[in-house]
Amino acid sequence: MTYYYKLGELPKKRHTQYRQPDGSLYHEEVMGIHGFAGIQSILYHLRPPTQIRRAEIKMKVDIPYEEVGPLRPRHLCSMEIPERGDAVEGRIPLMGNSDVVLSVARPVKAMDYWYKFAHGDDVIFIHEGTGLLESQYGGLRYGPGDYLVIPTGVIWRLIPDDDVSQRMLVVEAFGHVVPPKRYLNHYGQFLEHAPYCERDIRPPEDLVTFDAVGEYEVRVKARQQITRFIYDHHPLDVIGWDGHLWPFAFNIADFEPITGRLHQPPPVHQTFDGPGFVLCSFVPRLFDYHPLAIPAPYNHSNVDSDEVLYYVEGQFMSRKGINRASITVHPNGIPHGPHPGTYEGSIGQKATEELAVMVDTFRPLRLTTFARNIEDEHYPYSWLPENHG
């Protein structure tokens, strides 16, 4: 994140002797990005975080992409995907490229291991459900509408609340996910025109130090496989930490929409910047207020990007036949825009209650065979006149 935070007990100076009650040293760990020229945090462990009892390959990671077919708009109906597994094992990858993989999940159980993605950050958008994100940085409660941003290197697991249905969109980035630079001054502080600020960011709330021995499993996803590490002590044995690198939650309801007299372009909805993609939030807002304004978006061509929209709640005013958890994919190379009747029908409307998450990628996305199984075959032709035979 862009600002300093700390939890637990810390020595006065970094990289100095810091001793436990029995006289032994606490074990300092510096976690940083960009070759330690970027943001970082320093954690203090009861035991060395390097003590691995054994390591083995858990599984290979092979995403089953479909054969390339005709270029066309796509509509995926993810509402009825099955409930299964935990927040990692239960993921169903729907599309991806060399920068990002987008998945959906409906976990039914807590993770009984800890996990990290070694090549980038995870963003988990919570559509439904409540629970706890647990990491060596502490506990962080989550609920509907939360973006959970988990930097690479963080060891974490999700513990859903009992008997609470869970549904989530997962954005797995091959790099780092950060606030857009145009929202920040050169000190890293959010500017006045930014649609959210530090007050809206929720860091870990409660640091619990686990002093326990036994067999504890940590899974690391890297190099097209998941490696299973067994430690003989609890991995969350941190007694204190400070710095700028930590997992956080941001709720989509805290995104303040930017509106104008005429229709505003998609960048006003940008929430985060990722490697080769942007992540945007469409939230309830007032429509354009020029007397001749047309609130529905104009036809547009994604010349440099593929557009993915995940529909959360409400009626999206420019689309027909879209439901909760629908996902539309509009590839670059062909224009897209409002469905027949919605352009004219938006005139005079004052506001919208729509809620959606958008991911625009700057490299073409490939859909998986899982996506193909939940595709609406009629969607590419839904712009034809309704009386078309």
N, C-alpha and C positions, 0 to 999 in steps of 0.2 A: 504494500500500500504506500501512499505518498507521505504519511506522517508518522512520527515517532510514538511508540506505545510500549508499555512494559507491564509485566505481571510477575508476582512472586518476589523472591529474595535475590539480590544482586550484590556483587562486590562494588566498592567505590570506583575502582579502575578496571578496565578490561585488560585481559591477558596478564593478570597478576595472580598471585597465590590466593586461593579462596578455599578455605578448609571446612570440612564437615566436623560435627561435634566430636568424632573419634580421632581427629587430627589428620585424617587422610584428605586428599584434594578432591574437590568437585571437578568434574570433567567438562571443560569448556568446548563448545562446538560453535563455529562460525558458519552460518548458512547465508550465502550470497549469490547473486546472479551477475552475468556479464563479466566473468573473471574477477569478481570482487570489486569491480568498478561501478557496479549498480547498487541497488538497495540491498541491505543485509540485516540479519538479526544474530544475536549471540545468545545461546542457550547453555544452561548449566545443569549437567546430569549427575545423578548419584553414581553411575557406572559408565565406563566408556561406551559410546554408541557404536563402536567398531567391533564389539565382541560377538562374532557370529559363531554359533555352534555347528551349523551345517547349512549348505545351500544346494538346491536342486531345481531343475526345470519343472514348473507346475504345468505349463501348457504353452504351445505355440499360438501366436495370434495371427490368424489368417482371415481377413475380411472377405466374404464372398461377393465381389462386385459382379453386377450383371454385364452381359455383352452389350456393347454400345449399339443403341437403336436410333430411330429417327429423332431429331431434335424437336422437342415439344414441351409445353407446360405439363407439370405433373401435380397430382393431388393425392396425398397419402392419408388414409383414414386410420390414425393410430389409436383412436379411442378404445378399440376392442383388443388391443394387444394383450397377451396373457399376463396375469400376475405370476411372477416367478422369482426365485432366488433372492439375493441381496442387491444392494445398490451398485455393485460392480459386476458380479456374475450374472445378474438379471438384465444387463444392458442389451438392447437390440440395435446394432448399428444400422443406420438407414442410408447414409451417404458420407462421402469424404473425399479428400485429396491429400496432397503432401503437407498441407498446413493445418488441417482440422478434420475431425471426425464427429459427426452428429449422431447421437443415439437417443433412444427413449427407454424408459424403464418403469416397471411397477413392482418394486421390491415388496416381499412379504415377510422378510426376516432381517434381523440385525446381522451385520458382518461379524464373524467370530475371529477375524484376523484384521491386521492393519494393512494399508495399501498406499502406494505412491506411484505416480507416472513420472518417469525419469526424464522425459524429453520435453515437458512443457506443463502448462497449468490446466487444471480442470475447472470448468464452470458448470455448476449444477443448478438449473432453474427448477424450483419446487412448484409444480402445478397444483398438486394435492398432497396433503399430509403434514405431519409435525414430527419432531424428533430432535436428536442431538447429533451434531457434528463433533466428534472427539478427535483431538490431535495432541501432539506434544506441546502445543501452545495453549491448551486448555479446552474447555467445553464451550460450544456455541449452539444455542437453541435455534431451530429453523421452523418455518411455517409457510403457508401458501404465499406465493409471490416473491419468495426470497431467491436472489442469486447468491449461491455459495461459491466464492472464488478461492480456489485452493492452489497456492503456488507449488511448482515442482519442488521436490525435496521434503515437503511436509508429509509426515506419516499420519494417516487419518482413517477413520471409519465412520459410517452412518449407523445410528441406532434409532430406528423408527419407534414411535410410541406404539404401545400395544393396541391392537384392534383399530388402527387408524389407516385408512386406505392411502397409498402412496402413488404418486405419478410424477415423473420428472423428465426434463429434457437435459441431455448431457452434451456439453461442448468441450471436446478434448482437443486442446491446442498444442501444436508442435512449436512452442515458444511461450511468450509471456503475455498475459492479458492485463491491460492497464487502462486508466482513464484517458480519454483523448487529450493530447497535448494542448489543444486550444482551450480546454477548460482550466488549465493550470498556469500560474505565473512561473517565473524562472526559479522561484524558491520551492516549487512543488505544491503551493497552496491553491485550493480551488478559487477561481475568480468569481466575481459577482454575477456574471452572466451564465455561469455553469448551471445546468438543470438539477444538480445535486451537489452536496458539499460534505465536509468531514462529519458533520452532525448526523448525517444519514448513514454513515458507515458503522457497522457493528463489529467490533473486534471480539476475540474470544473473551468470555465473561468470567470463567472460573477455572483457575489452574489447580488441578489435583495431582499430587505427586504420588506415583505408585512405586512403593518399595517392596518388590516381590521377586522371588526366583521361581523357576519352573521352565516350561516350554512355551514360548510365545512366537507366533507366526507373523511375519511381515512379507507381503508380496510386492514386488517391484516390477512394473511393466517397462520394458526397455528392449530395443533391438528385436522387435517382432516376437517377443516371448514374455512370459511372466515367470520370474524366478521366485522361488519360495525360500525365504531365509528363516531359520530357527534361532532365536536368542534364548539364553538361559536366564534372562531377567526381563522384567516388564519394559517395553520400549518407551513408555510414557513416564520416565523417571526424572523429569525436569523439575527443578525447584525454583527456577526463575529464568526470565528471558527479557530482552529488550531489543528494540530496533524498528526497522521499517518494513520488514518482510514477514507477513503473517496472514493466515486465512481470515476472510471476513465475509459478512453477509450484507447485502444491500437489497431492500425490498422495492419491487417495481412500483408500488404505490407511492414511494418517496421520490420518484422521478417527476420533476415539474415540467410540463409540456411547454414548448415554445410555439406560440401561435402568431398569426399576422392577418392583415387585411386580405391577402391572397394566399393560395395554397402553398404551404411551406414544403421544401424538398426533404427527402429522407434523412439527410445528415442532421437535421434538428432533433431527430429521435435517437441519435447515437448515444450509447451508454458506456461501452468499452471498446477498446482498440486491441486487436489481436494480430498475430503474425499472418498476414495474407487475408484478413477478414475484419469486419466490424460487426458489433453486436448492438442492436437497437431495441428500444422499448416503445411500443405504441400504447398509450394510456388514455383514459377518459379526458376529454379536453373540449374547449369551445371551438367551433368551426370558424372559418374565415368570415370576416365581417365587412368586406367591401360590398356595396349594394348589388354588384353584378357578379359576386364570387360564385364559383362552382366548387363546393367542398370536396367532392370526390376527386381522387388523383387523376391527372391527365395521363393519356397513353404515354408510355416511356420505354426506351430501349436501354437495357443494362449492357452498355457497350463493353465495359470492362469487368463485369461481375455477374455471378449467379445470385439470385435472390431467393432466400428461404424464409417463409413466414410460418411460425407456429402459433396457432390461434388458441388463446387461453380462455377468454370469457367474452360475452357480449356478441352483438351482431356487427360483423365487419361490413361497413356501408358500401364498399365497392365490390363485394363478392356475394355470389349466390351459391347455395349448396355446400356451405362451409359450416362445420360444427366444432364443438370443443375438441381440442387435441388434433384437429386437422392440420396438415402440413402441406403447403404449396411450394413448388420449386419452379422458378421461372429462369431458364438458362439464358446466358448472353447469346446474341445472334438473332433473336427474334423479339419484337416488341410485345409488351403486355400492358394491360390497363383495366378499367372497370368493366364489369359485366354489362350486357345490354340492359338499359333502363336505369341502371344505378347512377350514371353520370347525370342524366336529367333529373332523376329522382332525388338527388342530394341537394338540389337548389332550394334554398329557403330553410334548410335544417340548421339548427343552432348549435348542436353539440353531439358528441358521440360517447358511448360508454364502452367502446371496444377496448380489449386488452390483448396484446400480442407481442411476441418476441421475434425479431428479425435478425438473420445472419446473412450478410452479403459477403461473398467470397470473391477474391480476385484471380483465382484459378478455377477452371471448370470442376464441378463436382461429379463424381460417379455414384450412382445409386446401387444399393446392394440387392441381392435376391430377396432379402427380407422385405425391403421397401416394395419390390415388385408384387409381393403377395398381398399387400394392403392398398394397392393403387386403384383409384377411380378411373376406369378406362374412358369414360365419357368427358372428363374434364378438358382435354385439349380442344374439344369442339364446342365448348359451352359459350363461346362468344358469338356463335352463329345466331341469326334471328330465331326467335322461339317457334315460329311457324315453319322453320326450315324442315323439309322432308328428308 
